[in-house]
Amino acid sequence: MTLESQFIDFAGNDYLGLARDPRLAKAAHRAALRLGVSPTSSRWGLGWTDLHEQLEGELAEFLGSDATCLLSQAFLGGVTYFTTLAEEFDTVYCDELSHTNLVLGMRAAGMRIVTYRHLDADDLRSKLASHAGKPPIIATDTLFGISGELAPLAAVRDLAVQHRAELLLDDAHGVFTLGATGRGAAQACGVDPAQATVLGTMSKALGAGGGFLSGRKELIERFRRSAPVCASTPLSIPIAAAALEALRIVREDSSLLRRLSDNGRRMRSDLEASQIDLATIHQTPIIALQLADKFQAQRMSDHLLAHQLRVPYFAYPAEPRENLLRTVARSCHTEDDLVRFAGAVKSFH
């Protein structure tokens, strides 16, 4: 028995429990035997396969968008998006806690960056009121990866429409976990696929790897021809096959989303019953415990580990609050797992 097998993970990003699903492993193995492991070249060289083409098409269909551009990793999304649009746009309004990949992309493109208060659409409205010049870009995370907070996407969308702004939504944690059919935070908040470009990943809920930009066909075609895409090798062939298999499972097995939601509600209820404050009331798979300070957060992490529950505490990027301990619900958590979690948090003093 390995060290890892003795513990139950209540952290990480494998929300649907697909990362170790044998169906993904078998799909990856078959693809590697047929086509090899690495594409070895860029999309426009010799590095594009039928699997990559199929994955792009099925992602667009699943998300209800015109088209999708595959990325070797989602972290390239920010630099791809902003450098491609730099000639038409020079100013970005973004949530002050936006993910690092967005901020680095804005800087690489030489954009003027205006931050608004975290989750505060009124502050965004106030700042946009004095905007002059070219239409702006508005960018935000959707489901914030540490706190589990949801951005006010409907209000942000309305402001984008009002100011003729392009809207970029980083939905790395929301896609395949939120919304009636798993389309993500945009679906959950009533934002139409035509109203935004969505940056997503297949390395979290899908348990595979790689990222994508999904949106209007005109923009997606430009992203496909952008320098970051042309200069990078597409995601590996086995990973593309695994992502396709994971997407098939999500489409066909609605119980994954249902169990994820049910497990999240139960964990929140158990934490509230133990009088542990949470960072947000939003019902998402990310459940951040709001403790007294970083020392108590570390104590809670150690306490959970003593109950064979892995929830590491560390300095989270882009999250200034040091008193948060990030736990997550997963579809694969069993009744015994949830009972153990409830007992552990109840015994914490």
N, C-alpha and C positions, 0 to 999 in steps of 0.2 A: 504494500500500500504506500503510495507516494504521500508526501507532506500535504500537497494540495487536496488530495481526496479525503483528508480528514476534516476538511473545513467546508462550510457552505458560504458561497459568495453572496453578500448583500451589497455589493458595490460594483464598479465597472459599468460597461455599456451594453452587455449582451442581454438586452431587455427581453427578447423573444426566445432566448435559450437555443439559438440556432448555431452558434459558433462551433459546438461539438456534435452537431447533428450528423449522423453517419450518412445521410442522404447527400449532404453537401460534400463530404469527403469523397464519396463514390463519384459524384459528378465531376469533381476536380480531377480525380484519378483518370477517369475516362478521357477527359479533355487533354490531359497531359500526354497520355499515350497516343492520342490521335494527332495533336498539333504541336506538342512540345510544351515547354514551361514558359519561356520568355518570348514576347513578340520580337525582341532584339532591335527594333527600329521604331521610328515615330509613326503616328497615324498615317501620315501622307507619304511615308517611305514604303516599307514592307510590313509594318507592324500592326496592320488591321486585319482581323479575322471575322469569319461569319458569326462567331460568338459575341464579339464586341458589337457588331452591327445589330444583332438580335437583342442584346441587352439594352442598347440605346433605345431601340424601338419599343421594347416592352416597358421600360421605365416611363417613357413619355405616355404610353397608353394607360399605365397604372395611375399616373399622376394627373391625367387629363390635360396635359399641356401639348403644345404644337410639336415640340421636339426636345431632345436632351443631348447634351454634350458630355461624354464620359471624360473623367479625369483620373490620372493614375492614383491620386489621393485628393481628398476633399480640401486639404490645406492649400492646394493650388487654386482654389476657387476664388479667393479674394483677389489675388494678383491677376488672374485671368480676366475676371469681370472688370476691374477698375482700369487696368492698362488698356483693355480693348475699347472702353468708352471714354478714354481721357481726352480725345479730340473734341467731343461734343459737350462734355460735362467737366466742370472744374471744382465743384463744391459737393461735399457729402455731409449730410446730417445723420448722425448715428448715435445710438444709445451709448452712454458713457462706459458701459461694461461689455461692449461688443467683443466678440471673440478675436483673438490675436490675428488669425488669418485675414480677417477683414481689415484690421488696422494696418497690417503690413502691406496689404494690397493697395490701400488708399495712399500710403506713403510712397510705394514704388511708382504709382501713377502720378505723383506730384499733386494730388488733390488737396484742396483746402478742406480741413476737417473741422466741423462744428459739432460738438457733442451736446446732447440734451440729457437731462436728469433721467436716471434709470427708471424705465417703465412709465415715464411721465409724458403722455401725449400732449398735455396742455403746455408743457415747456417746449416741446417740439413746435407746437402751433405758434407760440410766441416768437421763437427764433425764426421760423419761416416767414413771419409777417414782415420782417425787414429785409428779406432776401431780394437781391437785384442781380440782373445779368442773365447768364444762361440758366435754363432750368436745372434744378439740383437733382442729386441722387439721395434717396433715403435708404438707410441700411440698418438692420437690426438682427440680432439673434431672435429666434421665435421662442423656443423653450430653452431657458438658460440652464447650462449643463451642470452647474453646481447647486444652485438654489432651488431649481424646479419651478421657477417663476415663468409665467407666460407673458409675453409682450402684448400690449393692447393692439392687436393686429388690425382689427376693424377700423379703429380710430386712425391708426397710422396709414392704412390704405386710403381712407377718405382724404387725408391731408396730401397724400401723393397725387391723387386725382385732382384735387383742387389746385395744386401748384405745378401740375404737369411734370411731376418728378418720376424718374425711374425708381422702382422699388426692388430692393434686394433683401430676401429673407434667408438667413442662415438657419436651416431647419435640420441640422445634423442630428439633434437629439429627438426631434419631433416626428420626422418622417418614419413611417412604418409602425409608429407607436400610438399616434393620436389621430383623431377623426373617425368617422363612422366606418370607413373601410381602410384606414391606415394611411391615407394620403398625407397626413401630417397636420401640423399646427394650422396651416392655412385653411384646410378643410374644417378643422375643429372650430375655427373662428370666423368662418363664412367668407374667406377671401378667395375669389375666383382665380383659377390658374392663369387666366389671361391678364391679371392685374399685377403680377409680380414675377420676377425671376427667383427661383428657389435653388439654393445651394444645399445639396444633401450628401449623405455618405452611405456607403454600404458596409462600413467597418463596425457599425454599432448594432442597430437592431437586426440587420440582415446577417450578421455574423460572418461576413466575407471580407471585402476590402474595396478600396477605390472610392471615388466620389463622382459628382455630376452637377451640372448646371442645367436647369430645366425651365423652359419658358417659351417666348415668342420665336417663331422659326427664324425671323430675320436676325435676331440677336444670337441665337444658338449657332447659326451658320458662321457668324463672325467669331464667336468663341472657338469654334473648331479650327479656324484659320489663324488664331492668335499665336503670338510667340511662345507663351508658356506651353500650349498644347503641341505646337509644331516641334518644339525643342525637347519634348519629353516622350518617353516610351509609355504606351498604354498599360493599364493594369495587366498583371500576368494572366496567361491563358487559363490555368486552373482556377484562379480567383474569379475570373469572369464567369466561368462555368458554375462555380459555387454560388455566385450572386444570382445568376439566372434561376438556379434551383431554389434558392431561398425566396426569391420573388414569387415563384410558382407556389411555394408552400403558403406564403402570406395570402396570396389571392384565394387559394382553395380552402384554407383552414381558418375560419373566422374564430375558432375557439382560442387561438393564440392571443388575439387582442382582448377577448372577453376575460380570459384568465389573468392577463396582465392588469387589466382594470380592476378586477375583483381583488387580486392580491394587493394592489396598491391601496385600495380603500381599507382593506383589513389592517394593513400595516399602520396606516394613519390612525385608525381607530384605536389600535393597541398602544400607540405612542401617546395619543391624547389621554387615554385611560391611565397611563403611567405619569401623566402631568409633565410631559416633555413637550416644550414648545417647538413648533415647526416654522420654517422660513416663509411658507406660503400656504394659502388655502386651496390653491389650484390642484386639481386632481390629475397628476401626471405620474409617470413611473419614477421620477426623481423626488426623493423625500429627504429634505435637508433638516437635520435636527439642529435647533437653535439653542446652544448651550451658553453657560455663563461667560466663558472665555476659551482661548485656545488650549489652556491646560485641562479644563474639564472636557473639551472635545477629545483631546488625546486620551484622557482617562476612560471616556466612553468607548473609544476605539479599542483600548486594551481590555476593557471589560467584555466587550463583544467577542474578542478573540479568545478569551478564556472560556467562552461558551461555544467555541468552534465556529464562530461567525466572522468572516473576513470583511472588515470595513476600515480600510486604512485612512489615517488622518495625515494630511500634508498641506503645504501652502498651495492652495488651488490657484492656477493662473486666472487672471481677469476677475477674481472674486476678492474684494478687499476685506470682507467680513471674516475674521479669523476664528469666530466662535461657531462656525457651521461644520457639521459632520454629515457628509453626503452618503445616504443610503439609497438603494434602488429596489424597486419591485421587479420581479422577473416572471415570465409565464411559466417557467419550469419549477418555481418554488412549490414544494409539496406541502401537504397539511402538517407533516412533522417539522418541516423547515420553518413554517410560520409560527407554529407553537413554540419552537425553540427561540425564535426571535422575540416573541411576546414575553416569554419568561425571562429572557435576558434583560430586556429594557425595563421590565417591572422590578427587577432586583437591583437596578443601578441606584446608588445613593451618592 
